[in-house]
Amino acid sequence: MRVLVVYCHPNPESLIAAALDRTLRALARGGHEVRVDDLYASGFRPEMSADERRGHKEPGVDAGLQPFADRLHWAEALVLVYPTWWSGQPAMLKGWIDRVWIAGVAWTGNGRNGRPRPLLTNIRRIVVVTTHGSTKLLNSLEGEAGKRTVTRSIRPMCSRRARTTWCALYGVDQSDEAKRTGFLDRVERTLAKL
């Protein structure tokens, strides 16, 4: 399977960096063809300029973002590896969504009843590997905004049969080494099933 891994964390010594390592190890063992977009290492700029926003009248991305769009169209599976901050994706990852998942890349407005028609139907699997500082209960009470972004906004732009897997460690701020190791083991098992 062709797998695009989008990684978003500024600290190469973080638990999320360790989760990326486990993700890549499991995918390599599975024989998948993998490409990685490390948003911090690549110097991705999450902010959208006024000129870029004005350009959204025409479908497609700016030339500098085309490689990101091309990798989305190449992928059969999308793996997002990031920490959940303030109930959602970090600004860097949210900027990637805002700037790359646009008309002409992720969708077109020519769908039935004026609804967007998905253009990323090549993506049949989405896996999220993330951590949450607070508990699962608190996240549920807050509405799990990050999970909603993936399941209600990203997934509908993919294959109609796209399956989503959420692999999360809740309460990471209070977790001990055993829980963190257990999470990393679960990440590897989850990606081995891809």
Helices and strands as residue ranges (DSSP letters): E 2-7, H 15-29, E 33-38, H 50-54, G 55-57, G 63-65, H 66-74, E 77-84, H 91-100, E 107-108, G 112-114, E 117-118, E 125-132, H 136-142, H 145-148, I 149-154, G 155-157, E 163-169, G 172-174, H 177-192
